[in-house]
Amino acid sequence: MTQQAEWTVTDAVHQVTEAYHEARRKVERREAGRIEFIQPVAVRTEDGRTLTVLSRDLSISGIRLIGTRRLLGQKITVRLNGFDFVARVLWSCPIGDDLVENGGSFLSVTAAEG
């Protein structure tokens, strides 16, 4: 009879996150390291719509956003802490019911007006 190991929640979460981080290290292809940057942000689309989305991570080269719309190919303006970053959305991927991740590369930045 096989003895089943007893796990604490702490041990189990540690095991899951270690495996996750190890897998991510193996597939990292980005030029610039990204940091977790999770907060609501305003995005203005090419057609003038303003959307509220959730940022996921940020680097000197780009940003990943989670929202309800696919923005692939669009030039968007992302307002972050007093700056307007213009980005081109290079990829888009569904991640759940009515949720989409969009990854963009920064093109320029200006100080936000008003």
C-alpha positions in Angstrom: 0.0 0.0 0.0 1.4 3.4 -1.0 1.7 6.0 1.7 0.2 9.3 0.7 2.3 12.3 1.7 0.5 14.9 3.8 0.7 18.4 2.4 0.1 21.7 4.0 -1.4 24.5 1.9 1.9 26.4 2.2 3.9 23.4 0.9 1.4 22.7 -2.0 1.4 26.3 -3.1 5.2 26.5 -3.0 5.4 23.3 -5.1 2.9 24.6 -7.7 4.6 28.0 -8.0 8.1 26.6 -8.2 7.1 24.4 -11.1 5.4 27.4 -12.8 8.4 29.6 -12.4 10.7 26.9 -13.7 8.6 26.4 -16.8 8.5 30.1 -17.5 12.3 30.4 -17.2 12.7 27.7 -19.9 10.4 29.5 -22.4 11.4 33.2 -21.8 12.2 34.8 -25.2 11.8 38.5 -24.4 14.6 40.9 -25.0 13.7 43.0 -22.0 12.7 41.6 -18.6 9.2 42.2 -17.5 7.8 43.0 -14.1 4.3 42.2 -12.8 2.3 45.4 -13.1 -1.3 44.6 -12.3 -3.6 47.6 -12.2 -6.6 49.0 -14.2 -5.5 51.3 -17.0 -7.2 53.4 -19.7 -6.6 52.5 -23.3 -7.7 54.7 -26.2 -8.2 52.7 -29.5 -7.5 54.0 -33.0 -11.2 54.7 -33.5 -11.4 56.9 -30.4 -13.0 54.4 -27.9 -11.7 54.5 -24.4 -11.6 51.1 -22.6 -10.6 50.2 -19.1 -8.4 47.1 -19.1 -6.1 45.4 -16.6 -2.4 45.6 -17.2 -0.6 42.3 -16.5 3.1 43.1 -17.0 5.3 45.9 -18.2 8.8 46.3 -19.6 10.8 49.0 -21.3 9.7 47.5 -24.7 6.0 46.8 -24.1 3.0 45.9 -22.1 0.5 43.0 -21.7 -3.1 43.9 -21.2 -6.2 41.8 -20.2 -9.6 43.0 -21.4 -12.8 42.0 -23.3 -11.7 43.0 -26.8 -9.1 41.8 -29.2 -6.9 44.7 -30.3 -4.5 42.8 -32.6 -2.8 45.2 -35.1 -4.2 48.4 -33.6 -2.1 51.4 -32.5 -3.4 52.2 -29.0 -2.6 54.8 -26.3 -2.2 53.5 -22.8 -2.4 56.0 -19.9 -0.1 55.0 -17.0 0.7 57.3 -14.1 0.9 60.6 -16.0 2.2 59.2 -19.2 0.6 58.3 -22.5 2.3 55.4 -24.1 1.6 54.7 -27.8 1.9 50.9 -28.5 1.2 48.6 -31.4 -0.6 45.4 -30.4 1.4 42.5 -31.8 -0.5 39.6 -30.5 -3.8 38.7 -29.0 -5.0 35.5 -27.3 -8.3 34.4 -25.7 -7.7 33.3 -22.1 -11.2 32.6 -20.9 -14.9 33.4 -21.4 -15.0 36.9 -22.8 -11.3 37.6 -21.7 -8.5 38.4 -24.1 -4.8 39.1 -23.5 -3.2 41.6 -25.8 0.6 42.2 -26.1 1.9 45.5 -27.4 5.3 47.0 -28.2 5.9 50.6 -27.2 6.4 53.1 -30.1 6.5 56.4 -28.2 5.6 58.2 -24.9 4.5 61.7 -24.0 3.4 63.3 -20.7 -0.3 63.0 -20.3 -2.4 66.1 -20.8 -5.0 66.9 -18.2 
